[in-house]
C-alpha cells in the first residue's frame, strides 16, 4: 500500500465527511466501486482467497485489477474526498485479512469508511 494512498485517506477525514443519502445520489462511478468493493468483501475471508490471493492467473486477480482501474480514473479524485478511501484500498484490506493479522488502525478506519459508503451506494 502506498504512502500516497494512505495520506490521501488520512487527510480526507472520516465517515462523517459525507452525508449519508439515498442510493439515487450515487454516481455511476460510485456504483461501480460499490460492486467491486462488495465482491471483494464477499471472498476476503474465503479459504480459496487465502490460498490464491490476487495472484496472476488466479480466480480473484480480476477484482484487484478492476479496483486499480477504478482508482486510476479521473473520478477517483472526487471519490476519495467524498468517501475517504481510494477504490484499490478495498483490495488492500482483503490482503490484510488474508494475512490473518488484525487490521492496523488506518486500515480499520478505511474499512469503516467502506462500510458507510456501501450502506449508501450498494
ChimeraX attribute file (.defattr): number of C-alpha atoms within 10 A of each C-alpha:
attribute: neighborCount
match mode: 1-to-1
recipient: residues
	/A:1	10
	/A:2	7
	/A:3	8
	/A:4	9
	/A:5	15
	/A:6	18
	/A:7	12
	/A:8	16
	/A:9	23
	/A:10	15
	/A:11	12
	/A:12	16
	/A:13	17
	/A:14	17
	/A:15	19
	/A:16	12
	/A:17	13
	/A:18	15
	/A:19	11
	/A:20	14
	/A:21	12
	/A:22	11
	/A:23	15
	/A:24	10
	/A:25	11
	/A:26	16
	/A:27	13
	/A:28	11
	/A:29	14
	/A:30	22
	/A:31	17
	/A:32	17
	/A:33	26
	/A:34	23
	/A:35	16
	/A:36	20
	/A:37	26
	/A:38	15
	/A:39	14
	/A:40	20
	/A:41	16
	/A:42	11
	/A:43	16
	/A:44	21
	/A:45	16
	/A:46	13
	/A:47	11
	/A:48	13
	/A:49	21
	/A:50	17
	/A:51	11
	/A:52	15
	/A:53	22
	/A:54	19
	/A:55	13
	/A:56	11
	/A:57	9
	/A:58	13
	/A:59	13
	/A:60	19
	/A:61	16
	/A:62	14
	/A:63	18
	/A:64	23
	/A:65	15
	/A:66	18
	/A:67	23
	/A:68	17
	/A:69	13
	/A:70	20
	/A:71	21
	/A:72	14
	/A:73	10
	/A:74	9
	/A:75	13
	/A:76	19
	/A:77	14
	/A:78	11
	/A:79	18
	/A:80	19
	/A:81	17
	/A:82	18
	/A:83	24
	/A:84	27
	/A:85	31
	/A:86	25
	/A:87	27
	/A:88	23
	/A:89	24
	/A:90	27
	/A:91	25
	/A:92	15
	/A:93	21
	/A:94	23
	/A:95	18
	/A:96	15
	/A:97	18
	/A:98	19
	/A:99	13
	/A:100	10
	/A:101	9
	/A:102	10
	/A:103	16
	/A:104	11
	/A:105	9
	/A:106	13
	/A:107	19
	/A:108	13
	/A:109	18
	/A:110	25
	/A:111	17
	/A:112	15
	/A:113	22
	/A:114	23
	/A:115	17
	/A:116	18
	/A:117	25
	/A:118	18
	/A:119	14
	/A:120	19
	/A:121	22
	/A:122	18
